[in-house]
């Protein structure tokens, strides 16, 4: 029997089972068949969940099926249906969710409906969300509705009239709500409305200034994200706030927009031992931006940076000092930049100094030719990071750096070659076309992708045929991202249509989706590739959620995993750990005051294990120590992980959360680019033992 016929048969069974079960009741009330009927209902519920799981896996949800599931008697099924609609980004289901929400009485189901409507961003949901965000609805429903109010996307012709309605409701909550959690959620929803959110600045300022045991950082974060001149004064004042997170977002916000009056506040923040390292990073970045101004306090800003260059010991902060020194550098800073190139300094500091030196050359502090000669010497350095930084810096010097860049274009390490090819974008010279053509024939996908982009942007001779030939050489497992890129580049061409038809049979769902988009057809509903057997709650002992031990050279972090919210991610992660896939891998990307990312098989952020995970977006948010899944587009999760340094609401609703560091959080702050994962192990005591007979 074909899968399509099987699905049709199951759907028919689901339609008629309620009638069949009702007929089991005898004239005397509860008959002998009632127990069997209850058992049958349980089986129907399980079957419904199974079908919804299948639709989620394949991204094959259909409107009629969704409507049917939302009318089920079982609240478990109704909630699952609402969740699947949001996680699948099934925009055609918005009307069904809105209709179901009008009669739904179960708070758990209604919360899922509201959250999923936010994920879909359908403006038709506005009236329902306004209603659910108010009393007498339970706090869980109100919170989901408030979150969704921040994610509605209004079309341009309706934005002027409808967006202010959503903003007005969020402002009402900010002004009068006594439940602090709901007020905070309103702040984090408000900033997403851009210019319309400006009206809420006074309310955010008032909330931020209140003395309360509850966290104030959501209000500082919202002010920082609104990016308007009226946020400058409250953010300057917040630089001395008792909360380290508030200080962090305030220092960040002082450059959104750039506030020249914040220098003294930033100075005080940097001198205060109570300021966390994340606040120092953001203060230093803002000082760097201030160096772009021509004003009478330039020397003061420079002296602040030089003082901190000497004092700063944190491995993630020191490179930011050097980066900021390179902005608007003068002859005074130049010796310090050279000093940061000392091999005794960390790789991150040396890499930052390399970029700063190139900036100094562009400002005329040394000739570009001399700078290129100095940086070319790093082609022999043992560090991939330093060689990659040198390639990027040399290219920023323009055509004069091209001879020196050749060494990096021929580097044995793919990461250096990729950096060098990417950097070619900065150079305008006829010789670049030949280098692009050479890079298109490189063996590694990370080199070919930037080369393909350059081939199009530079319109090299016969570039469409060059990309067609590249497609034919890039049908391996590692090159799925390149195939997606090529389909996008060639979408409006005859070549693109030809490749799109081939893409419909690609083993990767993401490539098939890209091909279908080019052809303007639905994505073929081919089943996803499951990398691991799904773990269920029945396999746990009940002593707590699954947890793993991530051992670094500096110590061990304990991570608890959220199986209920992200079962596919947790199952794949645990499967990889049990296969020792993570042992010896590195963190290849660290953005101070944001994330540490790693765990990939290549150690450079490219490639994966040969399979993809579908997104499992749910209401849990990113805070300090949250473990999430990087991706290169929808439904492209793999084996990499990232861990956030601090709350990052702009990731909420976009990247799957599947874990949280619960012990050893201080070790997160010690992870640098190249830090090695010694091993990860599963706490098997939380799993039931399998008994062999």
N, C-alpha and C positions, 0 to 999 in steps of 0.2 A: 504494500500500500504506500502511495506517495505521501510525503509530509503534508502537502496541501490538503489531500483528501482526509488525512488523519485529523488535522486541525479543524476541518469542516465538521467532521463527525463529532468531535469533542464539543464544539460550539453548540451543535444541535442538542447533545445530551444536556448541556448546561441550561439550555432554554426550557426544556421540558421536565427536568428533574423536580423542580418545586411542585408541579402538578402531580407527578407520580408519587412524591413523598406524601403529599396531602391525602392521597387516596388510600394510604395505609391505615388511616384512623378508622377504628370500628365504631359502631353505634353506641357502645358503652363508654366512650371517652378514651382513656388511655388503654390501647389494646396491647396484645402481646407483641405486635409488630412495632410499637413505639420505640423500643430500644434499637431495633434495626434501623428505623427511620432516622434516629439521631445519629447513628453510626454512618448512615448514608449521607446525612448532611455534612458530617465531618469530612467525609471523602470528597463531597462536592467543594467544600471550602479548600481542601488541600489541592484539588484539581484546579480550582480557580487560581490559587496562588502559583501553581506550577505554570499555568498558561500565561499569567502575567509576567512571571520570571522569564519565560521564553520570549515574550514580546519585548521585554526590556533588553534581553541579550541581543536579539536580532534587530532592535530598533524598528520593529514591525507593527507597532501598536496601530489599531484602527479605531475610528470614531465610534462605530456601532458597538464594537466589543467593549470599549471604555465605558460607554453609556450603560451597557448591561451590567458591568462590574460595579459601577457606582450605585446601582439600584439593589445590589445584593443585601440580604438581611444581615449577613455577617459584617460587623464593623471592621474586622481584620481585613477582609477582602476589599471593602470600600477604601480603607486607608491605603492599602497596597496599590490599588488602582490609581488613587490620587498621586501617590509617590512616583509611580512609574511614568505617569503623564509628565510630571515636572522633570524627572531625571532624564527622560528621553527627549526633552525639549519638543514635545508633541504639540505644536502650536494649534493644530486643528482641533485639539481637545479642550481649548479654553472655554468655549461655550458650554460644553458638557460639565466642566468643573463648576462654572458659575451657576448653572441650573441645579446641580446636585447640592451646592452649598446653600441654596435658598431653603431647602427642607432638612438639611443635615442637623442633627441634634447632638451627635457624639463629638465632644471637644477634640479628641485625638484625630478623628477623621477631618473635622473642619480645619484644624491647624494644618494638616497636610494639604488640604485643598488650597488654603490661603498661601502657604509657602510655595506650592507648585505654580500658582497663578503668578507669583512674583518671578519665578524662574522663567516663565513664558513671556512675562513683560507685556501682556495684552492690555491695552488701555480700556477695553470693555469691562475689565474687572474692577475699575475704580470705585463704582458705587457700592459694590459688595464689600470691598476692602474697607471703605470708609465706615460702613455699618459694623463690620466685625472688629474694627480697631477700637470700638467704644464699648462702654458698659451697656448691658449687663453680661457681656461675653466673658468667659474665664480668661485669666492672664495669658495662658498658653495660646489661645486663639488670637487674642489681641496682639501679642508679640509677633506672631507669624504674619498677621495682617499689616502691622506697622513695617516689618521688614519688606513685605511685598510692595507697600506704597512707595518705597524708595527705589524699586526696580522696574516700575512701569515705564515703558518707552512710548512717549506720545509722538504721533506723526507731526510734522512741521505745521500743517494746517490746523491742528487742534491744540498744539502745545501752549499757545498764548492763553487759551481759555481753560484748559483742563489741568495743566501742571500746577498753576496757583492753587487749585482746589486741594490737590494732594499736599502741597506745602502748607496750606492753611491748617489742615488737620494735624500735621506733624507739629506745627507751631503750637496748636492748642494743647497737645500732649506735653510739649516742653514747658509750657507755661503753668499748667494746672495739675499735672499728673503727680500723685503721691507715691506711686510704685516706681522706685528709682530705676529698676531694670527696664521698664517700659519707656521711661524718659531717655535713658541711654540709647535704647534701640531707635527712638525717634531721632536722636541726634545723628546716629550712624546712617539713618535713612535719608535725612534731610540733605546732606552734602551732595548726594548723588543727583540732585536736581539742578546743579550748576548755578547759573545766574539767578534763577528763581529762589535759590536758597539764601541769597543775600539778605532777604527780609528777616531771616531767623537769627542773624548775627547777635542782636541784643539779647535774645533769650539764651543762646548758647553761652554768651559772656556771663550772664547772670548765674546760670547753672554751674559754670566753671568756678566762679568765685565763691559759691556756697561752701561753708564748712560742713563736711559730712564724712562719716566713716566709709561711705561708698566711693568707689573709684570715680575720679573726675576726668580720666583720660579720654573717654568717648567725646566729651565736649571740646577738648583741645584738638583731638583728631579731626572733628568736623570743621572747626575753625580753620585748621591747617589746610584742609582739602578744598574749602570754598574759594580760596585764592582771590581775595578782594581786599582793597586798601583798608576797609573798616575792621579787618581782623588784626591789623598790626598792633594796635594799642593793647588789646587783651592778651595777645600772645607774648608781647614784651613783658607784660606784668607776670605772666605765667612762667617765665624763665627761672623764677625763684620759688616755684610751687614745691610743697613738700614731696609730691609724687614724682618719682623719677621718670615715669612714662609721660606725665604732663610736660615735664621739662624737655623730654625728647621731642615730642610733637610740636612744642612751642618753638624750639630751636629750628626745627625743620620748616615750620610755617613762616619763620622770619625771612625766608627767601621765596615765599609764595603769597604775595609779591615781595620783592626784595625791599627790606626795610633798613635804610641807613642808620636809623636811630637805635638799633638793637645792639650796637657794638659793646657798650658798657655792660649790658645784661649778659651778653655772651661771655664776656671776660669774667664776670662774677661766677657764671655757671662753670666755666672751665677751672676756676680756682677752688670751687667748692668740692670737697672730698665726697659729699653726699650725692653728687651728680653721677649717674650710672654711665658706663662707657658708651652706651647708645646715644645718650644726650650729648656727650663730648663729640662723637662722630658727627652728629647733625649740626652742632655749633661750629665745628671746623669747616664743614661743607659750606655753611652759610657765610663764614668769613672768607672762604675762597671765592664765592660769588661776589662778595662786596669788593674784592680786589679788581673786578672788572670795571668798577666805577672810577672816574677821574674826580677825586675830591680831596678835601684837606685832611682826612683822617687815614689816608693810605698808609702812612708810616706807622700809625698806631696799630692798624690791623696786621701789618707785617711783623711788628715786634711781638704781638700776641702769638702769632704762628711760630716765630723763632723760639720764643720762650717755651712753647709747648713741644717743639721739636726736641728740645733738650730734656724736658720733664717726662714726656709720655712714654710709658712702658708697655701699655696694652698692645698685643700683637695685631689686633684689628683696627686700632685707632692710629697707630704710628704712620701707616701708609697714607692715611687721609690727610695728615699734616703735610706730608711731602707733596701730595697732589695739589693741595690748596696753595702751597708756596709756588708751585709752577704757574699758577694763574697770575698774569700781570707781573711776572718776576722782574726784578731790577738787578743791577750789578751787586747789590748788597746780598741778595739771596743766593746768587750763583755759587759761591763757595760751599754753601750749606747743601745745595742740590748735588754738587760733586761729592760732598762728604757722604751723602746718603747712598752713593754707589758703592761704598766700601763693602767688600765681600763678607765682612763680619756682620753686616746688617741682614735682616731677614729677606727672603726672596720677594715678599710683598713690598717691602720698603724699597728695595733696589728697582723693582718693576715700576713703582710709582715715580722714582727718581729719573728713570729713563724717559718716561712721558714728560716729566717736568723739564728735562734738559732739552727735548725737542721744542717744547713751548718757548723756552728761553731763546733758542736759535731763531724761531720765527719772530721774536721780539727784537732781534738784532744784537743780542748779548754775546753771541758767537756766530761765526758764519755757518750756514747750513751744510756746506761741504765738510767743514771741520767736525760738526756734530755727527754727520753721517759716518765719518771715519771712526769716531769714538765708538759709536753704537755698533758699527760693523764688527768691532773686536768681540762683541758679546756673542757672535755667531758660534764661537767655540766654547761658550759657557755650558756647564753641565745641566743647568736648569732649563727645562722646557718653558716655564713661565717667563723667565728673563729673556730667552731667545724670542718668544712670541711678542713680548712687549717691545723688544728692540725692532722687530719687523714692522709693527704698527707705527712706532715712533719715526722710523726712517721714512716710511711712505708719507707721513704727514709733512715732511720737508718738501714734497713735490718731486719734480723730475730730477732734481739734483741728487736725490737719494736712490734713484733707480739702479745704478751700478752696485751700490752696497746691498740693495735688497735681493739681488740675484742669489747671494749665499743662502738667504733664508728660504727662497723659493725652491731651493734644491736640498733643503734640510731633510735628514732621514726620518724625522718625526713628523707625522701627519698633522699634529696640532700646530706646529710652527709653520708648515706649508699653508695650512688653512688660514692662519693669521696673516701671512704674507699676501696671499691671493685676495683676501678680503680688503686688505689695506691698499691694493692697487686702485681702488675707487678714487683715492686721493690724488692720483697722478694723471696728468694730461700729457701724454707723449705717444707718438705713433708706435713706439716699440711695445706698448702695453698690449696691443691686439695679439701679437705673437705669444706673449706670456699667457694671455687668456686661453688661447687655443691649446697651449701646452697643458695648462691646468685642467682643461676639459678632458684630457686623456689620462689624468692622474688615476691611480688605482683606488683612491679613497674617496668616499662620498662627502666627507667634510670639506674636501678641497674642491670637488666638482660642483657643489651647490653654489658657493659664492662665484665661481667661474661662470656658471650658467646665468646667474643674475647679471654679471658684468657683460656677458655676450649680448644680452638683450638691451641693457641700458646704453652700451656703447654702439649698439647696432653694427657689430662686426660683420664682415662680408658673409652672406649666406647664413646668418645666425639661426634661422628657423631650421634649416637642414642640419646644422651643427647640433642643435638641441634634439632633433629627431634621432640622430645617430647616437647621441648621449643616452637617450632613453633605451635604445637597443642594447647598450652596454651596461645598463643599470637595472636589471631585472632581478637582482639578488635580494635576499632578505634585508640586508642592511640599508638598502637604498630606497626604502618606501617613501621617506620624506622627500627625496629628490624627485621621485615620480609625481608626487603631489604638487611639488613646486613647478615642474615642467608642464603639467596640465594647466596650472594657473597662468603660466607665462604664454602658453600657446592657445589659450581658450578661444580666442577670436580668429583663429586661423584654420585652414583646411587640415594642416598637420595636426593641430590640436584635436580636431574631431576624429581623425584616424586613431590617434593614441587613446582618446577617451573610450572608444569602442573596445580597444584591447584592455583598458583598465577595468572594465566591467567584470572581467574574470580574474582580477588580481586577488591573491590570497588575503590581502589586507583590506579591511572594511574601509579604512580612511581613503585608500586609493580608489576603491570602487565608488565611494561617495563623491570624490573629486571628479571622476569620470562622468558620473551621472549628472553632476552639476553642469559640466560643459555641454552635455547633450540635452540638458533641461528635461530630464526624466527622473523617476523615482529610483532611489538606490535599490539594487537587487537585494531581496531579503535573504541573504545567505547567512547561515548561522555563524556566530562569532567563534573564535578559537579560544577555548578555555585552557589556560595554562596549568590549572591545578584542580583537583577534586574540591568541591565546595565544602568548607567546614561549616557545621551546624552547631547550634547551642547544645544539642544532645550529646555532643562529644566532649563537653566541658564538665568538670566536676562540680561546678557551682560555687567554687571558692573565690571567684573573681573573673574578670575578663581575661582573654588571652594576653600574655605579656612576653616580651623578649628582652634579652640582655645584649646591648650594643657595646662591645668592648673596643675602646680606643687605646692608644698608647698612653694616654693621660688618665685613664680610668674607665669605669663602666656606667653607662646610662641604662635605666630601666624604662621601657616603653610599654604602656598599656594600649591594646588595640581594640577598636570599636567594631566588633563583629556584626552587631545588629545593624549599624548604619552603613557599613561598607563591606559586606561579606566577600565580594570578589577580590577586593584589594587586600583584605586581611588574609584570605586563603592563599592568594598568589605570593604574598610576602612571606608567610610562614612556610610555604612549599619551597621557596627559594632558599630560606634559611636552613631548612632541613637538608637541602641538597648542598649546603655549604657554598652557595653561589656568591655570597657577599664577602666571604673571608678574603682579606687582602686587598679589597677594592678601596678606592679613595674618594674623598670629597673633592670634586674638580672645580667647584664654583662656590665662593663665599662672598656675599655682598654684606659688608658690615651694617648693622642696624636693620637687617632684613632677613636673610636666610643663609643656611649652609646646605648645599645640595651635592649629592653624590650617589654612589652605589651602582653606577652603570658599568656594563662589561668592558667598555673601551677606556674609561677614565677621562673622557673629554666631553661628555654630554651628548654625544652622538650615538646612534645605534641602540639596540635593545636586545631582548632575548628571542626575538622572532615571533612575538605575539603582542596583542594590545588588550588593555582592559577598558571596558566602557566606563564613562564617568558615573560616579555614585554620589551626586551632590545631595546634601541633606542640611538641616538647620545648624549643625554644630559649626562653631566659628574658629578662626585662627587666633590663637593667643601665644604667649611665650611658650616655646617648647612643643608646639603642635607639629605633628608629622603629616605631611601631605604628599600628593603625587604630582610630579611635574608632567607636562604633556606638550606636544607640538601641534595642538589642535584638538577638537572634540574627540573624545573616546580613543586617545592614543597613549594612555598610561602604560607603564611597563615595570621595570625593576628599580628604577631610580627612586630616591626619596628626597624630600627637603624638610628641614626643621626650621621653624621661624624663631628669630631672635626676640620678637616682641609682637603684640597684636597687630595684625595686618588685615583690617576689614575690607580693603580693596580686593583681596583674594576670595572673600566669602561668596559662596554661590557660584564660583567659577572653577575652583580646584578641589578635588576630593580630599576631605579630612579622613584619616583612618587610624590615627594614633596620637598619643600624648606622652611626653617625657614626664615621669612621675618621680624619678630619683636621678641624681647626678646632673641636674640641670646646669650647674655651674660649668660642667665640661663642655657644654655647647659653645660657650664664649671662648674656648681655647682652640676650636676647630679652625684651621687655616686651609688655604688651597694646598692640596697634596696630603692633608692629614689622612692617615690610613685606618681603615676599619680592620682591626685585628681579626675579629670574628663576631658573628651574631648567633646567639643560641636561643632556642625556645624554652620557656619554663614549662616543661612537660608535666609538672605536678598539677597543672590546671586542666590537663586533658585526661579523660578516662583511659585506662589501660585496655588495649585490645587483647582479648583472650583467644588463644589458638586452641582448637580442639583437634 
